[in-house]
Amino acid sequence: MSPTTPQMLALASALCSAVSTMLIQRGLRHANFYAGFWINIVVGMIGLWSVVLLMVPADAYHWSAVPYFVLSGVVGTAAGRLFRVVAIEKVGAPVAASINNLSPFIATIVLGTILLSQSGRHIGFRVCHLLYPLLSASCFGVVAILRKLGLGYAGPLFDSAINNTAAMVAATVFVLASGKRGALVCNGRSLLYFIGSGIAENTGVFLVLVALGFGEVSVVTPLAGTAPLFVLLLTVLFLGGEQLSGRIVVGAVFIVLGVFLLTGANRLLAGG
């Protein structure tokens, strides 16, 4: 295996995450966040269990890890993806993708967030709506902690399958309890966008797990965190720069730089 394979897999994961974000935004033009959130999770559950049943032997199903993965699915994945889809609807894909990369107490990230909040005045979203991507980032942080505990008992594929199953159950309960069952109905085009976003997002998760299996966390994580830059590029290529401003571009760059500095710039520059 080439020494650069983990880096390429991490970058491919970031690209998949960016594609998923853009597809969700396109789907939300003719549907609502309930449908986007629920379909995204269902697609992930089906895809991951298909991979697990094909690739993971039965004796590798360690059920002692299930409580950690269930909790991470309910608290992290279900809530995180809900807030992520709402964030894309409220503040747009570039801002949502950037703030989803947040880690606390890093000066460059804080500066990036300030710039993104200022951009709301120019592209039409309320600054308070930045709460949604911040909540999403916090939920995904919970996933990382709980998964780390559970991975001491079982492998990453089994983890992801249980995680997404729990998230799907939680998502379904949430939609039904909200009385929004009819909101899951969407037109054919939005359905295709949401299915595509689910495939892209969960492919990205799988790629980063493979990258972590072959490379160092300090190398893989900053590269996987470049998704906001891919979102900016895709926004220019496919949406003509819609929902972009100079502040959003600079803010996104600062946030990615913060993740880069936090997770091991020296190791990355040294080639792992």
Steps between C-alpha positions, in 0.01 A plus 500: 500500500626849411597721797260763366198268497359616838532863391320433172224310679457787748474753218250276320298488824499881517382518139218252572391709800496812284299326226251383765461854631436640153248227415309568822481867411364419154245258644379759751386726218189286451476318833554564871768409749293216652516304175867580439601399851303174508587378149870574558506277809294218346731483198800479734346222706417288194842553343699430816314182591550377142875550538505345850313188390736456205833583666476449877496141634232414753753437777609865470157622618588601854170595662670643812583804287136557398405739787779740400405488132127537570560802719729656241237436233218663696687791658758560232404376155122556510519841668817597314356428156170667592675822597729469197208483255320784679825701488532448124140619459547804725850628423603321180748226418831697522434640848349177635791289374756739647352517850449123508880480517519702820719400795485724806751756631701540180557864410494454124174307522342769716610764252357293216165472678488876558556559131228252411257671738574833336434347157140434603424868458602481136345174380174504695511269802459594865810475717306298761461225239872426545386315811388208279842412350659557843259249655571260215874527558449437873290191431759358264759560773292279731504229231881505494526457878246219528638319196847509648362317804307247292782429257686333784250216464409485129615613156406822317258345246292330768517827695368705208219256423373496860549876524290568190230250601457676834501834320231380258275386787554833679438696178176311431376554857586870474312547174192309623501677839522834320185416305692555176456161336362670190819706479689186393323515165711673235514514124714265293782746443542583870483129583788430262703787648444373855585141407813622325596705807459194722718289271767771480503572873525139607761426233700784652463351849615161369802654323615687808470183710717317245746790498524488880568128474810561288616843610551722803209695646715813496537468122154378404290739711621834358461373143151368568426844647552674165137430399400870528754590233350240267154646576625845397638356175180308423291808578694698241493220240136394528314790665687791345624622837151517650507567878868594486668818616857598575436463874369145455806398298745652750302362798500149353875518440562608862290213635678241286832654606395468865422130457830457316699663782313316774534151358866489407633730233858390560417133447309576181773721355752233585301248296372298802 
